[in-house]
Amino acid sequence: MTAASRSRHPFELLLSSPLRTSTGLLERRAGFLVKIVDIDGIVGWGEASPLPGWPGPGLAEVAQQLDAWVSDKARPAGGPALAAIETAELDCAAQQAGISLAAFLNPESRSAVPVNLLLDAVEPTVLAAETEAALAAGYRTIKLKVAAGADDVARVEAVRSAAPLVALRLDANRGWDHETAVHFCEAVGHLGIEFIEEPVAGGIPALQQLQSEVSIAIAADESLAEIPAEALVDVPVGTLVLKPSALGNLRQLRSLAEHKRVVVTSFIDSAVGVTMALHLAAAMAGERLAAGLATSSRFATDVAASPLLANGSIIVPQTPGLGLSPKI
């Protein structure tokens, strides 16, 4: 596409309550909205919000990459900056075609995407109550943050007791060493865990080694940021947790689901990043696992209205493009 203008716009959002992970408390998200105006006056939006502690460029480097792109000097090869640029370009293209971004990527895209609810409370009794509320709200998949120093076995047991049939996935954010991860997997192996994301550091080789010793499925998440997009299809891990806002190369990610078991998740994005990931998830073929996109309610305010969440699924906007207009 031909852009008449390009620009980046910084933003910062506060979470209504901190998100607890093995790397600490996440209290705010900072990043940039990317805006493209094409020669017909159509406006496209994207988001570049690197997450502190995540592999890859930080906020200052992303700003430099976007500035180089705005001045038409260089286009980033991957990461949050490329994801933002691609999103804005696709937003414009889908609007030009008069269809949603999901339909632009795949004419047989879904109109709604089931999602998991993310829980991180420390106390098992609190988790049990939150799980019961999640079931009442229509969720059928729950994701629990672990490896943050609490009694994780008791926490997992509390969720499973409150919801015997729910799909339960765990996320350790590389918070354990190998031995601890093995012991934990042995302790909760009878509780029907869908998968555990990134139990240990060390990349794909470390995840492979752990998988050879435990029965619970191991999923790759942070490790994928260290692998070129075209090589993700060859990653020797059963489940890939894709954060499109972190990885970029959106068209390649969309086709990846035809060959791999994938879960599309938020990078704790603003409404722009979440909506992009929603369209991408809706456009994917293959096994359709619940996406990790129900994160917008964690923000006290947002840059735009988030997609509608109903009965454990997020409705895909059917207006042309992304279907939103940020407030900047």
FIMARVO-244750 format. One record per residue: z negated, y, x negated of N, C-alpha, C, O in turn. Coordinates in steps of 0.001 Angstrom, whole numbers, padded with zeros to 6 digits, always signed. Each point is the difference from the previous one (the first is absolute). Layout:
N
ZYXZYXZYXZYX;...
END
This chain:
328
+000000-001186-000835+000000+001186+000835+000000+001248-000879-000398-000049-001164;+000852+001175+001739-000001+001268-000712-001130+000869+000535-000050+000312+001189;-000852+000071-002082-001152+000811+000412+000287+001473-000247+000414+000388-001093;-000638+000434+002125+000129+001439-000177-001225+000574-000696+000089+001003-000708;-001250-001654+000917-001223+000439-000677-000960-001161-000144-000002-000935+000801;-000821+001014-001850-001034-001000-000280-001286+000752-000329+000037+001061-000624;-001164-001610+001043-001270+000651-000319-001134-001009+000081+000125-001046+000636;-001234+001374-001290-001209-000818+000096-001156+000887+000432-000048+001184-000332;-000887-001773+001080-001084+000774+000598-001312-000765-000177-000165-001066+000593;-000763+001579-001387-001259-000710-000237-000878-000036+001253+000034+000913+000825;-000813-001975-000702-000976-000094+001081-001206-000793-000475+000076-000732-000986;-001163+000879+001677-001213-000779-000250-000670-000291+001327-000195+000901+000816;-000161-002173-000598-000629-000426+001235-001351-000635-000298-000133-000772-000950;-000863+001096+001756-001317-000600-000110-000104-001197+000932+000470+000045+001136;-001085-001110-001621-000282-001130+000872-001236+000325+000833-000930+000638-000492;+000917-001065+001726-001149+000268+000861-001242-000730-000492-001121+000451+000231;+001320-001582-000912-001081-000699-000685+000607-000688-001216+001124-000495+000082;-001839+000449-001216+000576-000577-001219+000371-001473+000182-000668-000739+000724;+001740+000332-001392+000423-001392-000008-000567-000668-001245+000247+000452-001119;-001004-001523+001310-000664-000693-001107+000907-001090-000561+000438-000887+000732;-000156+000957-002036+000771-001028-000688-000710-000364-001295-001009+000609-000357;+001541-001603-000344-000614-000415-001264+000119+001074-001067-000731-000037-000991;+001639+000996+001170+000169+001072-000981-000815+001244+000350+000041+000992-000728;-000779-001037+001835-000833+001128+000397+000333+000481+001400+000729-000665+000737;-001269+001834-000370+000220+000561+001320+001215+000926-000012+000114+000880-000853;+000781-001088+001802+001153+000885+000165-000361+000999+001093-000241-000387+001144;+000203+001664-001492-000453+001030+000932+001113+000945+000437-000132+000662+001029;+001223-000585-001785+001084+000909+000333+001307-000525-000569+000014-000815-000923;+001085+001300+001493+001319-000349-000510+000772+001280-000248+000065+000879+000859;+000513-000785-002031+000800+001165-000376+001405-000459-000360+000187-001086-000549;+000780+001906+000856+001375-000349-000319+000952+001114+000360-000385+001166+000087;+001637-001541+000123+001051+000968+000287+000866-000510+001144+000328-001185+000068;+000036+002093+000824+001066-000284+000941+001301+000498-000610+000056+001086-000576;+000980-001888+000710+001334+000350-000475+000842+000384+001208-000015-000686+001023;+000733+001766-001148+000849+000485+001091+001441+000159-000483+000262+000641-001018;+000652-001229+001756+001422+000157-000252+000643+000643+001227-000257-000421+001128;+001075+001417-001340+000835+000549+001069+001443-000276-000388+000459+000445-001052;+000267-001187+001908+001371-000336-000369+000959+001117+000421-000425+001004+000571;+001688-001179-000848+000974+001078+000225+000199+000296+001479+000565+001036+000349;-001018-001923+000521+000090+000231+001447-001300+000561+000573-000125+000174+001212;-000841+000108-002087-001265+000546+000449-001013-001028+000446-001067+000371+000490;+001362-001655-000644-000949-001052+000362-001079-000079-001073+000295+000048-001194;-001549-000170+001629-001146-000004-000908-000564-001409-000116-000308-000637+001006;+000176+000158-002231-000601-001298-000268-001276+000146-000797-000128+000900-000831;-000832-001804+001091-001316+000078-000644-000339-001294-000721+000431-001081+000402;-001206+001202-001466-000541-001145-000715-001351+000357-000576-000408+001161+000033;-000284-002148-000558-001346+000214-000552-000151-000675-001352+000419-001143-000182;-001018+001853-000765-000341-000549-001317-001483+000248-000239-000409+001123-000295;-000400-002188+000423-001452+000137-000125-000553-001112-000887-000483-001010+000511;+000546+001180-001831-000552-001043-000884-001487-000198+000257-000733+000959+000244;+000301-002199-000301-001394-000339+000286-000772-000141-001305+000392-000792-000858;-001489+001544+000685-000792-000105-001235-000420-001445-000267-000476-000695+000898;+000657+000256-002139-000357-001358-000379+001115-001004+000185-000107-001135-000465;+001171+001527+001131+001139-000904+000215+000921+000053-001213+000164+001066-000593;+000442-002190+000207+000945+000033-001115+001154+000954+000294+000460+000097+001137;-000002+000598-002157+001130+000892+000192-000367+001455-000203-001115+000303-000424;+002034+000600+000718-000209+001425-000280-001101+000605+000856-000223-000416+001137;-000472+001421-001713-000996+000745+000734+000606+001220+000661+001217+000189-000009;-002085+000645+000587+000472+001142+000775+000814+000972-000852+001038+000488+000446;-001498-000201-001669+000709+000961-000849+001389-000514-000378+000967+000762+000009;-000865-002039-000338+001306-000554-000370+000944-000033+001194+001191+000276-000142;-001719-000613+001327+000832+000004+001201+000514+001405+000279+001153+000170+000395;-002006+000848-000600+000436+001391+000183+001149+000331-000948+000966+000652+000396;-001069-001098-001642+001067+000247-000966+001292-000704+000412+001084+000570-000113;-001201-001807+000590+001182-000742+000433+000682+000689+001179+001226+000092+000049;-002024+000388+000894+000569+000681+001159+000622+001336-000392+001043+000382+000531;-001678+000325-001457+000572+001273-000461+001347-000224-000676+000928+000788+000182;-000821-001862-000964+001277-000308-000652+001068-000327+001034+001165+000362-000169;-001559-001043+001235+000950-000331+001068+000398+001253+000790+001172+000187+000327;-002152+000662-000025+000295+001230+000743+001012+000852-000754+000894+000594+000602;-001041-000540-001922+000913+000802-000825+001268-000763-000373+000820+000494-000775;-000657-001715+001333+001204-000817-000201+000187-000416-001450+001127-000107-000484;-002250-000130-000213+000075-000424-001395-000116-001515-000153+000641-000586-000872;-001456-000048+001717-000208-001439-000137-000537-000557+001311-000689+000685+000756;+001025-001951-000510-000498-000717+001170-000928-001110-000487+000402-000789-000856;-001638+000701+001374-000909-001043-000478+000536-001395+000300+000739-000200+000963;-001120-000758-001800+000501-001362+000141-000825-000830+000964+000473-001022+000497;-001692+001442-000225-000875-000761+000885-001267+000774+000284-000112+001174-000352;-000851-001836+000994-001295+000606+000236-000024+000960+001180+000984+000111+000731;-002109+000588-000540-000173+000877+001168+001058+001099+000113+000433+000325+001105;-000012+000252-002236+000999+001072+000074+001318-000519+000570+000596+000640+000866;-000140-001791-001345+001241-000559+000534-000167-000372+001463+000906+000234+000800;-002047-000809-000432-000237-000368+001399+000119+001216+000905+000585-000082+001080;-001139+001213-001516+000066+001223+000806+001429+000486+000157+000418+000370+001097;+000333-000371-002194+001386+000471+000037+000853-000904+000889+000772+000480+000831;-000918-001784-001014+000761-000942+000820-000336+000157+001480+000888-000054+000851;-002160+000247-000547-000404+000157+001398+000661+001219+000623+000526-000074+001111;-000552+001201-001825+000617+001220+000517+001505-000178+000185+000567+000472+000985;+000076-001151-001927+001447-000235+000117+000313-000902+001195+000929+000268+000762;-001713-001336-000605+000215-000912+001116-000309+000674+001332+000668-000253+001003;-001684+001112-001000-000334+000756+001205+001207+000837+000442+000374-000008+001173;+000226+000722-002117+001198+000797+000308+001152-000888+000484+000664+000320+000987;-000435-001421-001679+001127-000867+000344-000171-000608+001390+000956-000072+000772;-002169-000364-000459-000249-000584+001322+000145+001049+001101+000504-000293+001084;-000948+001516-001370+000186+001072+000982+001487+000295+000199+000449+000234+001121;+000298-000246-002205+001447+000198+000117+000631-001067+000894+000918+000282+000769;-001425-001509-000883+000526-001110+000804-000554+000003+001416+000511-000706+000870;-001555+001497-000632-000583+000084+001332-000869-001175+000381-000180-000277+001186;-000377-000438-002194-000823-001176+000267-001265+000057-000852-000091+000780-000948;-000874-001611+001299-001242-000049-000766+000259-000524-001401+001009-000661-000245;-001916+000956-000670+000147-000493-001363-000010-001523-000025+000762-000603-000755;-001608-000032+001563-000039-001464+000050+001350-000561+000434+000497-000952-000601;+000097+001532+001635+001303-000470+000474+001097+000286-001017+000965-000757-000101;-001106+001840-000652+000967+000326-001048-000035-001065-001097+001038-000369-000549;-002234-000119+000237-000148-001032-001024+000380-001381+000510+000468-000848-000760;-000675+000629+002065+000292-001308+000585+000184+000178+001510-000971+000293+000697;+002188-000463-000175+000235+000180+001438-000861-000910+000868-000181+000278+001186;-000355-001364-001753-000842-000926+000753-001482+000217-000304-000798-000931+000110;+000434+002130-000484-001393+000308-000322-000898-000119+001223+000465+000056+001139;-001759-000219-001394-000985-000134+001073-000428+001359+000540+000110+001014-000689;-000598-001001+001924-000484+001233+000622-001491+000207-000238-000515+001092+000243;-000181-002112-000709-001433+000104-000292-000337-000977-001122+000642-001040-000143;-001648+001380-000647-000405-000823-001145-001487-000313+000109-000809+000927+000012;+000416-002201+000068-001427-000324+000006-000633+000373-001335+000630-000118-001051;-001871+000565+001100-000674+000484-001205-001384-000611-000121-000581-000455+000985;+000055+000450-002215-001384-000414-000197-000920+001217+000060+000432+001131-000222;-001693-001378+000522-001005+001049-000082-000727-000157-001324-000424-001103-000348;+000274+002192-000395-000655-000013-001306-001479+000297+000164-000369+001024+000573;-000483-001917-001076-001454+000167+000059-000579+000034-001411+000476-000706-000890;-001516+001538+000687-000628+000068-001316-001511+000193+000069-000631+000251-001027;+000038-000361+002212-001447+000190+000136-000758-001005-000871+000480-001107-000242;-001652+001498-000220-000796-000854-000886-000798-001027+000784-000020-001178-000358;-000633+001610+001416-000919-000868+000727+000737-001004+000889+000871+000388+000779;-001216-001678-000891+000646-001008+000848-000133+000268+001493+000937-000256+000757;-002092+000771-000317-000177+000269+001423+000966+001090+000484+000524-000067+001111;-000303+001065-001965+000946+001058+000345+001415-000568+000067+000764+000326+000908;-000422-001171-001868+001328-000612-000005+000223-000858+001241+001091+000004+000571;-002111-000734-000158+000127-000830+001200+000286+000860+001227+000842-000349+000827;-001543+001473-000714+000220+000896+001137+001385+000620-000057+000671+000119+001025;-000237+000278-002224+001337+000592-000140+001087-001032+000298+001046+000340+000553;-001288-001579-000914+000957-001061+000283+000120-000238+001495+001108-000170+000508;-002212+000155+000197+000034-000178+001451+000756+001159+000660+000761-000207+000946;-000975+001418-001450+000716+001155+000540+001499-000105-000288+000827+000383+000827;-000485-000907-002008+001405-000170-000350+000690-000984+000941+001129+000237+000430;-001798-001327-000115+000568-000968+000930+000213+000618+001374+001023-000232+000644;-001991+001016-000203+000120+000658+001303+001161+000982+000030+000589+000246+001053;-000256+000326-002236+001098+000959-000094+001357-000680-000177+001027+000677-000061;-001015-001994-000021+001266-000720-000073+000420-000469-001372+001068-000594-000144;-001887+000848-000881+000360-000461-001349-000130-001519-000084-000918-000595+000563;+001862-000015-001282-000061-001444-000229-000021-000325-001495+000017-001168-000389;-000054+002205-000438-000104-000166-001448-000980+001031-000537+000069+001175+000362;-000977-001609-001221-000984+000894-000614+000095-000140-001517+000133-001099-000537;-000203+002240-000130-000018+000023-001456-001339+000564-000450-000421+001062+000459;-000244-001772-001353-001326+000390-000467+000028+000311-001483+000443-000822-000803;-000914+002007+000434-000153+000352-001410-001191-000754-000579-001078-000016+000595;+001273-000607-001752-001063-000737-000679-000069+000438-001459+000786+000833-000451;-001745-001412-000283-000174+000243-001445-000504+001404-000300+000306+000553-001056;-001078+000032+001975-000564+001331-000231-001509-000049-000217-000686+001013+000141;+000170-002194-000485-001410-000109-000355-000913-000507+001095-001194-000180-000239;+001719-000057+001446-000820-000491+001101+000027-001532+000032+000676-000632-000811;-001418+000043+001758+000000-001450+000183+001248-000371+000796-000029-000066+001229;+001111-000173-001940+001280-000182+000663+000079-001278+000819+000673-000025+001030;-001341-001033-001463+000038-001244+000764-000620+000226+001373+000553-000437+001010;-001687+001112-000964-000661+000290+001277+000863+000910+000859+000025-000144+001222;+000674+001069-001840+000858+000926+000745+001180-000748+000615+000338+000223+001163;+000291-001111-001940+001115-000785+000525-000488-000912+001120+000672-000142+001022;-001824-000467-001206-000553-000881+001034-000263+000766+001289+000218-000527+001091;-000685+001768-001209-000283+000804+001192+001272+000284+000789+000006-000086+001228;+001078+000426-001938+001267+000263+000677+000530-001260+000659+000433+000030+001152;-000465-001132-001876+000519-001247+000548-000825-000480+001188+000558-000524+000963;-001869+000694-001015-000846-000409+001115+000302+000820+001252-000001-000524+001114;+000257+001818-001313+000303+000875+001144+001394-000240+000555+000263+000296+001165;+000636-000832-001992+001391-000205+000416+000529-001300-000590+000691+000027-001018;-000997-001156+001628+000397-001296-000580+001506-000196-000128+000444-000769-000852;+000350+001442+001675+001431-000259+000009+000832+001104-000633+001215-000149-000133;-001838+001251-000258+000765+001104-000553+000553-000369-001384-000633-000750-000743;+001804+001274+000403+000516-000154-001356-000811+000915-000913-000081+001205+000240;-000515-001771-001280-000902+000760-000872+000544+000009-001423+000142-001044-000637;+000157+002245+000154+000483+000171-001366-000983+000878-000769-000668+000852+000587;+000580-001060-001902-000962+000692-000846+000720+000762-001099+001094-000381-000419;-001713+001458-000044+000598+000821-001060-001075+000350-001016-000950+000718+000314;+001104-001232-001547-001001+000211-001047+000365+001104-000971-000835+000398-000812;+002072+000114+000872+000416+001084-000910-000364-000274-001454-000471+000887-000712;+000699-002135+000279-000237-000403-001391-001471+000133-000411-000303+000266-001164;-000599-000452+002118-001409+000285-000260-000807-001112-000634-001152+000233-000369;+001705-001447+000222-000752-001116-000562+000588-000472-001328+001171+000234-000295;-002001-000898-000492+000552-000764-001109+000420-001369+000539-000261-000322+001159;+000902-000468-001992+000572-001267+000455-001073-000938+000560+000181-000579+001071;-001273+000431-001775-001040-000939+000419-000612+000413+001339-000226-000839+000872;-000035+002119-000720-000571+000478+001250+000963-000240+001158-000413-000397+001089;+001700+000640-001332+000999-000208+001046+000061-001466+000422+000106-000300+001189;-000171-000609-002155+000026-001431+000319-001199-000370+000855+000150-000696+001004;-001343+001150-001386-001211-000318+000763+000075+000561+001412-000403-000660+000958;+000920+001883-000828+000107+000606+001323+000958-000795+000877-000305-000281+001159;+001456-000081-001704+000977-000765+000771-000575-001343+000453+000270-000450+001114;-001049-000177-001965-000633-001256+000376-001010+000209+001129-000141-000850+000879;-000563+001993-000909-001042+000269+000991+000558+000320+001380-000651-000277+001008;+001859+000861-000948+000554+000398+001304+001234-000814+000383+000660+000295+000996;-000358-001306-001782+001217-000767+000223+000071-000678+001355+001093-000281+000492;-002250+000011+000127-000027-000674+001298+000127+000965+001173-000020-000426+001155;+000152+001735-001441-000038+001006+001065+001385+000456+000462+000117+000962+000759;+000909-001638-001208+001338+000297+000501+000527+001352-000428+000409+000802+000840;-000413-000536-002145+000484+001275-000533+001522-000043-000103+000565-000942-000557;+000092+001968+001096+001471+000043-000069+000461+000155-001443+000876-000736-000455;-001462+001690-000269+000265+000168-001423-000992+001008-000567-000653+000731+000745;+000546-000701-002084-000799+000992-000707+000939+000804-000895+000738-000567-000807;-000770+001868+000953+000827+000877-000831-000679+000298-001330-001166+000394-000042;+001900-000585-001026-000397+000435-001344-001485-000232-000312-000740+000960-000216;+000303-002213+000192-001414-000248-000307-000392+000406-001420-001139+000395-000247;+002092-000496-000687-000300+000244-001410+001058+000918-000615+001112+000122+000513;-001484+000518-001618+000961+000775-000780+000816-000956-000875-000309-001187-000104;+001343+001722-000513+000805-000815-000910+001406-000255+000479+000764-000695-000669;-000398+001255+001837+001358-000130+000464+000339-001380+000539-000885-000804+000292;+002186+000542-000165+000465-001241+000604-000496-001246-000745-000384-000964+000662;+000372+000930-002003-000510-001207-000673-001434-000337+000391-000333-001171+000178;-000520+002187-000042-001397-000252+000376-000091-000512+001435-000822-000867+000294;+001655+001392+000597-000003-000473+001388+000511-001437+000074-000529-000811+000761;+001542+000501-001540+000508-001376-000040-001074-000973-000481-000174-001074+000575;-000540+001452-001628-001038-000866-000532-001084-000249+001036-000458-001130+000171;+000052+002185+000515-001021-000162+001034+000512-000882+001132-000727-000865+000489;+001959+001073-000071+000554-000800+001092+000019-001483-000330-000148-000837+000890;+000327+000509-002153+000029-001413-000401-001364-000665+000123-000102-001225-000068;-000960+002035+000251-001353-000551+000037-000676+000122+001360-001077-000562+000201;+001692+001289+000745-000634+000194+001304+000990-000329+001113+001212+000004-000211;-001744-000288+001396+000850-000375+001123+000413+001200+000855+001019-000061+000689;-001787+001142-000723+000339+001188+000780+001233+000664-000595+000123+000107-001220;+000785+000338+002074+001214+000658-000480-000338+001313-000689-000811+000782+000496;+001438-000545-001642-000184+001229-000764+001231+000886+000220+001136-000470-000056;-001380+001745+000304+001088+000950+000245+000039+001048-001100-001039+000398-000528;+002234+000043+000186+000195+001041-001010+000157+001349+000685+000707+000122+001001;-001374+000890-001548+000058+001347+000556+000197+000994-001144+001126+000411-000280;-002225-000023-000382+000114+000933-001122+000951-000500-001080+000694+000796-000632;-000656-002100+000418+000859-000559-001047+001473+000295+000223+000781+000009-000952;-000392+000232+002192+001408+000238+000306+000480+001349-000530+001195+000199-000218;-002137+000730+000011+000384+001307-000532+000485-000092-001441+000623+000931-000510;-000905-002040-000137+000362-000184-001394+001320-000766-000162+000383-000344-001118;+000317+000077+002238+001200-000833-000008+001158+000785+000607-000174+000608+001056;+001358-000599-001688+001157+000688+000589+000331-000554+001376-000161-001195+000244;+000622+002054+000657+000257-000400+001380+000959-001184+000085-000184-000891+000829;+001202+000878-001681+000993-001063+000073-000558-001349-000450+000615-001036+000254;-001773+001036-000919-000601-001246-000480-001090-000524+000929-000543-001076-000251;+000207+001799+001311-001089-000427+000884+000310-001322+000688-000913-000773+000292;+002184+000505-000031+000365-001243+000669-000376-001222-000826-000150-001095+000542;-000004+001278-001851-000305-001127-000885-001490-000107-000340-000387-000847-000805;-000448+001692+001405-001437-000054-000290-000560-001328+000498+000145-000325+001178;-000791-000457-002068-000471-001336+000363-001368+000013+000685-000912-000711-000422;+000768+001509+001465-001213+000058+000823+000444-000121+001446+001021+000569+000386;-001779-001305+000415+000440-000328+001351+000140+001183+000941+000916+000031+000821;-001818+000952-000929+000015+001140+000922+000043+001291-000798-000773+000193-000938;+001695+000696+001325+000122+001297-000642-000462+001074+000983+000524+000098+001110;-001503+000703-001518-000482+001113+000807+000727+001251-000478-000262+000497-001096;+001166+000005+001910+000878+001093-000404-000531+001341+000493-000252+000176+001192;+000088+000752-002102-000321+001378+000335+001247+000838-000299+000151+000490-001119;+000735-000320+002090+001264+000696-000276-000200+001410-000522+000819+000483-000782;-001890+000196+001196-000255+001354-000497-000341+000013-001478+000120+001035-000656;-000542-002169+000127-000332-000097-001421+001154-000520-000834+000100+000308-001188;+000782-001100+001807+001011-000722-000764+001357+000685-000009+000690-000025-001019;-000291+000636+002133+001353+000526+000090+001022-001114+000111-000362-001158+000213;+001642+001496-000357+001098-000962+000142-000077-000674+001374-000076-001224+000098;+000096+002030+000946-000316-000459+001354+000993-001021+000531-000401-000947+000676;+001667+001112-000960+000984-000965+000508-000200-001377-000631+000164-001020+000669;-000514+000988-001938-000263-001282-000642-001247-000647+000579-000050-001219+000164;-000952+002021+000144-001205-000549+000611+000308-000580+001371-000536-001047+000363;+001390+001710+000401+000335-000502+001329+000637-001383-000080-000332-000877+000797;+001224+000674-001729+000681-001291-000118-000893-001067-000625+000288-001190+000120;-001358+001597-000780-000887-000959-000658-000620-000970+000995-000248-001158-000336;-000005+001618+001553-000639-000842+001008+000876-001166+000430-000485-000947+000618;+001770+001010-000939+000886-001122+000315-000228-001171-000940+000462-001111+000262;-001174+001357-001358-000169-001030-001024-001466-000311-000312-000307-001071-000524;-000598+001998+000843-001401-000151-000365-000891+000233+001217+000420+000605+000986;-001644-001090-001071-001019+000277+001018-000641+001335-000356-000687+000113-001015;+000912+000897+001851-000442+001341-000354-000861+000603+001105+000121-000347+001175;-000995+001262-001594-000817+000797+000912+000183+001460-000410-000258+000355-001151;+000697+000486+002072+000177+001424-000278-001302+000725+000296-000558-000148+001088;+000066+000931-002045-001277+000681+000189+000096+001472-000382+000912+000432-000706;-001879+000308+001196-000120+001419-000314-000586+000181-001394-000735-000852-000498;+001071+001962-000112-000581+000438-001277-001137+000977+000297-000325+000859-000819;-000285-001006+002027-000896+001009+000575+000762+001325+000026-000449+001021-000521;+001628-001088+001157+000915+001131+000055-000338+000941+001148-000787-000326+000889;+001400+001491-000935+000012+000874+001158+000916-000610+001061+000566-001074-000200;-000428+001771+001331+000850-000495+001077+001443-000204-000456+000695-000868+000529;-000237+001654-001500+001383-000139-000473+000202-001345-000690+000939-000729+000320;-001821+000395-001269+000123-001270-000702-000220-001195+000901+000709-001001-000111;-001688+001091+001006-000267-001102+000927+001204-000231+000912+000382-001144+000245;+000214+002222+000255+001135-000139+000905+001197-000603-000716+000716-000823+000571;-000492+001228-001821+001077-000619-000775-000245-001498-000140+000906-000797+000242;-002120+000405-000630-000308-001419-000176+000120-000760+001317+000401-001164+000012;-000746+001818+001094+000135-000620+001315+001462-000310+000307+000321-001107+000431;+000561+002070-000650+001431-000230+000225+000511-001124-000895+000781-000843+000441;-001222+000832-001693+000442-001045-000919-000469-001370+000469+000775-000956-000001;-002039+000857+000402-000533-001276+000488+000755-000457+001249+000287-001187+000154;+000030+002124+000731+000723-000345+001221+001404-000497-000300+000564-000777+000770;-000001+001220-001882+001374-000360-000357+000094-001300-000778+001101-000506-000217;-002217-000040-000203+000027-001199-000835+000240-001259+000818-000494-000142+001119;+001257-000757-001699+000195-001319+000584-001025-000949-000616-000927+000442-000678;+001089-001728+000909-000903-000969-000605-001309-000121+000754-000119+000462+001134;-000867-001089-001771-001306-000198+000620-000666+001352+000245-000070+000833-000904;-000414-000618+002113-000512+001318+000375-001521-000032+000111-000561-000179+001081;-000081+000354-002216-001453+000056-000039-000471+001389+000415+000748+000973-000106;-001981-000883+000575-000563+001300+000372+000042+000938-001199-000341-000385-001119;+000761+001607+001366+000076+001008-001053-001353+000689-000161-000841-000029+000899;+000649+000649-002067-001248+000716-000269+000193+001492+000151-000128+000745-000971;+000434-000298+002182+000384+001394+000206-000925+000770+000949+000278+001151+000334;-001354-001768+000093-000913+000679+000931-001048+000801-000773-001199-000251+000122;+001663+001218-000918-000908+000771-000852-000092+001468+000384-000845+000718-000536;+001685-000255+001442+000049+001432+000309-001298+000515+000599-000350+001164-000195;-000370-002015+000923-001243+000449+000632-001088+000314-001019-001024+000582+000357;+001225-000956-001613-000987+000291-001035+000022+001461-000441-000934+000459-000656;+001984+000274+001006+000092+001399-000410-000621+000917+001044+000164-000195+001204;-000885+001205-001698-000558+001003+000898+001115+000822+000635-000054+000310+001190;+001066+000043-001984+001216+000660+000480+001181-000619-000735-000178-000711-000989;+001389+000986+001480+001183-000581-000619+001103+001049-000028-000119+001063+000609;+001197-001379-001329+001106+000955-000127+000927-000026+001211+000817+000903+000179;-000943-001934+000649+000830-000139+001198-000674-001010+000910-000946-000678-000401;+001435+000582+001622-000523-000999+000925+000378-001394-000484+001150-000247-000364;-002117-000658+000360+000266-001367-000445+000607-000811+001142-000175+000357+001165;+000882-001437-001479+000594-000839+001050-001070-000579+000921-001157-000147-000394;+001548-000173+001606-000922-000480+001022-000449-001421-000301+000815-000885-000262;-002127+000685+000304-000598-001316-000202-000475-000518+001352-000765+000679+000686;+001209-001879-000293-000367-000551+001301-000102-001515-000081+000932-000675-000437;-002074+000151+000864-000213-001444+000092+000297-000723-001309+000642-001051-000006;-001112+001620-001104+000153-000647-001288+001371+000112-000623+000275-000678-000990;+000600+001516+001538+001336+000218-000559+000273+001492-000059-000575+000777+000762;+001459-000377-001676+000445+001390-000072+001411+000079+000557+000875-000780-000377;-000664+001731+001280+001294+000176+000639+000921+000757-000946-000382+001032-000552;+001575-001536+000367+000977+000636-000887+000664+001164+000738+000580-000212+001065;-000647+001436-001601+000675+001131+000658+001486-000282+000171+000657-000493-000916;-000137+000807+002094+001408-000261+000291+000865+001254-000073+001211-000070+000210;-001819+001208-000505+000785+001207-000215+000727-000111-001337-000437-000754-000870;+001536+001486+000685+000781-000159-001237-000822+000263-001261-000860+000880-000022;+001139-001653-001020-000684+000153-001284-001413-000543+000025-000298-000968+000700;-000573+001605-001473-001409-000391-000018-000661+000217+001343-000849-000789+000415;+001233+001851+000263-000598+000289+001299-001244+000838-000081-000871-000101+000864;+000764+000947-001908-001157+000897-000099+000402+001306-000685+001041+000083-000651;-001879+000921+000810+000225+001310-000627-001317+000472-000600-000883+000440+000737;+000728-000519-002055-001254+000423-000648-000319+001467+000248+000885+000828+000218;-002171-000540-000258-000482+001372+000174-000287+000595-001375-001093-000182-000537;+002057+000885-000031-000206+000633-001289+000416+001471+000089-000094+000728-000988;
END
